[in-house]
Amino acid sequence: MNLYTSTLLLSAISAALFVIFGIYTQKCKPMMMAFLRSTKAAVVFFGGSALWFLYLLSQLGEADFGQIRHLLIAVFAIAGFLAFFYLNDFLSVRGVCVLILLLGRQFLDSAFMQEPASRLVLVTQTYIWICIALYMGALPYRMRDFFEYIYEKPLRAKILGYIFLACALSLLFSMIFYA
């Protein structure tokens, strides 16, 4: 993934979150609350993230756990499978957090050693997402608390949506200086 693609993808994600929180605030509230404990969302997000992580493990070289790579793949595959049965509460939230961390790696790799200083907009927003993902992944019930707080007053959700819009626009603006 190159710097342009990473910036466009993060901008598109921020724009989609603007639509969810800023425009369709009350229509998306039941969907967002149902997402937290959704089995289908857990299969998509946690399952997809687990497969992506296992793929990354399979690509490790000899210097990176090369001798025990297959053992690591087996252990993490079994742990991911068992999570659906023994750790299924808020598994969709954990899956999104793992997805954010894996995407964050791609975004930071694309900005590494690049010349334009405007890439720091992408890097800064990526690190903010990584911090949020680490916190929400460790305490996934906080996502429920956050949604309850945001949707308690519709203006809060709209403000959050417009923050996402500002993030999307700042990313698009920073791309002008990538040349």
HELIX and SHEET records of a PDB file:
HELIX    1   1 LEU A    3  PHE A   18  1                                  16    
HELIX    2   2 VAL A   19  ILE A   23  3                                   5    
HELIX    3   3 THR A   25  PHE A   35  1                                  11    
HELIX    4   4 THR A   39  ALA A   42  1                                   4    
HELIX    5   5 VAL A   43  GLY A   47  3                                   5    
HELIX    6   6 GLY A   48  SER A   58  1                                  11    
HELIX    7   7 ARG A   69  TYR A   86  1                                  18    
HELIX    8   8 LEU A   91  ALA A  111  1                                  21    
HELIX    9   9 ARG A  119  ALA A  138  1                                  20    
HELIX   10  10 TYR A  141  GLU A  152  1                                  12    
HELIX   11  11 PRO A  154  SER A  174  1                                  21    
HELIX   12  12 MET A  175  TYR A  178  5                                   4    
END                                                                             
